[in-house]
Amino acid sequence: ADAFRSWNGSLDLIVNMNNSVLNNLLPVEKPLVNPYLAKFDAVVQRGLASLNWSSDGVDEFIKESMEQVKCMHDVLKTMKDNLAQIQDAVKQWDTPMIERAVKPTDTDEFERTFNSMKAAVFSKIKDTGKTIHASLQSTNKALRVSNASTDWKCYVEFVNSIVIGGLSTAIVTSLDFLLDQVDPESIQRSGCLPLVEIKL
């Protein structure tokens, strides 16, 4: 009875882990994880075809199934963690490259401030690029897939689309901020002083 309860609990865990993997796979991730799914399915099918509760080898079957599902689960977790890290890094770019001083500034000071903020944002983007590259390398290592494979290239394109989306959002944020700073109605509502002071 104790052995049966132990087997039953282990099988429930295996099923739940497998379902978690299947339910959380993105279409672009599935081809990369398919080899791990296939190994797990092969182990399970052998058990379904030849084992029952009174058979010899149930412990070995459960052990091998658990090893395969844990491997598959760990690979997907690494992929998801790295993807989340990339998405979080890209979100950091979403800040205006312009700021409004309390008092009007002359055009030279405004340009210096803008150039300084722009340089800081560009530096952050460059540093984030290194983080993104490292995250992709970590995912590739976990998957043990060739950089030249079609499925991996598709995944890299998927990550590229996230990066491009982040850059586009950052640009729009800065443009929206600038538009708000020069919009007469917005200036009137906020009671701001002029953005730039021009001396003739």
C-alpha positions as CSV (number, residue, x, y, z in Angstrom):
1,A,0.0,0.0,0.0
2,D,2.8,2.4,0.8
3,A,4.5,1.6,-2.5
4,F,1.3,2.2,-4.3
5,R,0.8,5.6,-2.6
6,S,4.4,6.6,-3.4
7,W,4.0,5.6,-7.1
8,N,0.7,7.4,-7.3
9,G,2.1,10.6,-5.9
10,S,5.2,10.5,-8.2
11,L,3.0,9.9,-11.2
12,D,0.8,12.8,-10.3
13,L,3.9,15.0,-10.0
14,I,5.2,13.8,-13.4
15,V,1.8,14.5,-15.0
16,N,1.6,18.0,-13.5
17,M,5.1,18.9,-14.5
18,N,4.5,17.7,-18.1
19,N,1.2,19.6,-18.3
20,S,2.9,22.7,-17.0
21,V,5.5,22.5,-19.8
22,L,2.9,22.0,-22.5
23,N,0.6,24.8,-21.2
24,N,3.4,27.3,-21.0
25,L,5.2,26.7,-24.3
26,L,5.1,29.5,-26.9
27,P,4.7,28.4,-30.5
28,V,8.3,29.6,-31.2
29,E,9.6,27.6,-28.2
30,K,7.9,24.3,-29.0
31,P,10.2,23.2,-31.9
32,L,13.2,23.8,-29.6
33,V,11.8,21.8,-26.7
34,N,10.3,19.0,-29.0
35,P,13.4,16.7,-28.6
36,Y,12.9,16.7,-24.8
37,L,9.2,16.1,-25.2
38,A,10.0,13.2,-27.6
39,K,12.4,11.6,-25.1
40,F,9.8,11.9,-22.3
41,D,7.0,10.5,-24.5
42,A,9.2,7.6,-25.5
43,V,9.8,6.7,-21.9
44,V,6.1,7.0,-21.0
45,Q,5.0,5.0,-24.0
46,R,7.3,2.1,-23.0
47,G,5.7,2.1,-19.6
48,L,2.1,2.3,-20.9
49,A,2.8,-0.6,-23.3
50,S,4.4,-3.0,-21.0
51,L,3.7,-2.2,-17.3
52,N,0.9,-2.5,-14.8
53,W,0.9,-2.0,-11.0
54,S,2.1,-5.6,-10.4
55,S,4.8,-5.5,-13.0
56,D,8.5,-5.6,-12.2
57,G,10.3,-2.3,-13.2
58,V,7.6,0.2,-12.0
59,D,10.2,2.0,-9.8
60,E,12.7,2.2,-12.7
61,F,9.9,3.5,-15.0
62,I,8.9,6.2,-12.5
63,K,12.5,7.2,-11.9
64,E,13.3,7.5,-15.6
65,S,10.1,9.4,-16.3
66,M,10.8,11.8,-13.4
67,E,14.3,12.4,-14.8
68,Q,13.0,13.2,-18.2
69,V,10.2,15.4,-17.1
70,K,12.5,17.3,-14.7
71,C,15.1,17.8,-17.5
72,M,12.3,19.1,-19.8
73,H,10.9,21.3,-17.1
74,D,14.3,22.8,-16.2
75,V,15.1,23.6,-19.8
76,L,11.8,25.5,-20.2
77,K,12.3,27.3,-16.9
78,T,15.7,28.5,-18.1
79,M,14.2,29.7,-21.4
80,K,11.4,31.5,-19.5
81,D,13.7,33.1,-17.0
82,N,16.0,34.3,-19.7
83,L,13.2,35.7,-21.7
84,A,11.7,37.5,-18.7
85,Q,15.2,39.0,-18.0
86,I,15.3,40.3,-21.6
87,Q,11.8,41.7,-21.4
88,D,12.6,43.4,-18.1
89,A,15.9,44.8,-19.5
90,V,14.1,46.3,-22.6
91,K,11.5,48.0,-20.4
92,Q,14.3,50.0,-18.8
93,W,14.7,51.9,-22.0
94,D,11.2,53.4,-21.7
95,T,12.2,56.8,-20.3
96,P,12.1,60.2,-22.1
97,M,15.4,61.5,-23.4
98,I,14.3,65.0,-22.6
99,E,13.5,66.7,-19.3
100,R,11.8,70.0,-18.5
101,A,13.7,72.2,-16.1
102,V,11.8,74.2,-13.5
103,K,13.0,77.4,-15.1
104,P,13.5,78.2,-18.8
105,T,17.0,77.3,-20.1
106,D,18.9,78.8,-23.0
107,T,19.2,76.8,-26.2
108,D,22.9,75.8,-25.5
109,E,22.0,74.5,-22.0
110,F,19.0,72.7,-23.4
111,E,21.1,71.0,-26.0
112,R,23.8,70.0,-23.5
113,T,21.2,68.5,-21.2
114,F,19.6,66.6,-24.1
115,N,22.9,65.3,-25.4
116,S,23.8,64.2,-21.9
117,M,20.5,62.3,-21.4
118,K,20.7,60.8,-24.9
119,A,24.3,59.5,-24.2
120,A,23.1,58.0,-20.9
121,V,20.2,56.2,-22.6
122,F,22.4,55.0,-25.5
123,S,24.9,53.7,-22.9
124,K,22.1,51.8,-21.1
125,I,20.9,50.3,-24.4
126,K,24.4,49.2,-25.2
127,D,24.8,47.6,-21.8
128,T,21.4,45.9,-22.1
129,G,22.5,44.5,-25.4
130,K,25.2,42.6,-23.6
131,T,22.6,41.2,-21.1
132,I,20.4,40.1,-23.9
133,H,23.3,38.4,-25.7
134,A,24.2,36.6,-22.4
135,S,20.6,35.5,-21.9
136,L,20.4,34.1,-25.4
137,Q,23.7,32.2,-24.9
138,S,22.3,30.8,-21.7
139,T,19.2,29.6,-23.4
140,N,21.1,28.1,-26.3
141,K,23.4,26.2,-23.8
142,A,20.4,24.8,-21.9
143,L,18.8,23.7,-25.2
144,R,22.0,22.3,-26.6
145,V,20.9,23.4,-30.0
146,S,23.1,24.5,-33.0
147,N,23.2,28.3,-33.6
148,A,22.7,27.4,-37.3
149,S,19.5,25.5,-36.8
150,T,16.3,27.0,-38.4
151,D,14.4,26.7,-35.1
152,W,17.0,28.6,-33.2
153,K,17.2,31.3,-35.8
154,C,13.4,31.7,-35.5
155,Y,13.7,32.1,-31.8
156,V,16.5,34.7,-32.2
157,E,14.2,36.6,-34.5
158,F,11.4,36.4,-31.9
159,V,13.8,38.0,-29.3
160,N,14.9,40.6,-31.9
161,S,11.2,41.6,-32.3
162,I,11.0,42.2,-28.5
163,V,14.1,44.3,-28.7
164,I,12.8,46.3,-31.7
165,G,9.5,46.7,-29.9
166,G,11.3,48.1,-26.9
167,L,13.3,50.6,-29.0
168,S,10.1,51.7,-30.7
169,T,8.3,52.2,-27.4
170,A,11.3,54.2,-26.1
171,I,11.3,56.5,-29.1
172,V,7.5,57.0,-28.9
173,T,7.8,57.8,-25.2
174,S,10.4,60.5,-25.9
175,L,8.3,62.0,-28.8
176,D,5.1,62.0,-26.7
177,F,6.9,63.7,-23.9
178,L,8.3,66.4,-26.2
179,L,4.9,66.9,-27.9
180,D,3.4,67.4,-24.4
181,Q,6.0,69.9,-23.5
182,V,5.3,72.1,-26.6
183,D,1.5,71.7,-26.7
184,P,-0.1,75.0,-25.7
185,E,-3.1,73.3,-24.0
186,S,-0.8,71.0,-22.0
187,I,1.4,74.0,-21.0
188,Q,-1.6,76.0,-19.9
189,R,-3.1,73.1,-17.9
190,S,0.2,72.5,-16.0
191,G,1.1,76.1,-15.7
192,C,4.7,75.5,-16.8
193,L,7.1,78.2,-17.6
194,P,8.6,78.2,-21.1
195,L,10.9,75.3,-22.0
196,V,13.6,77.3,-23.7
197,E,14.6,80.9,-23.3
198,I,15.8,82.6,-26.5
199,K,17.8,85.8,-26.2
200,L,17.9,88.1,-29.2
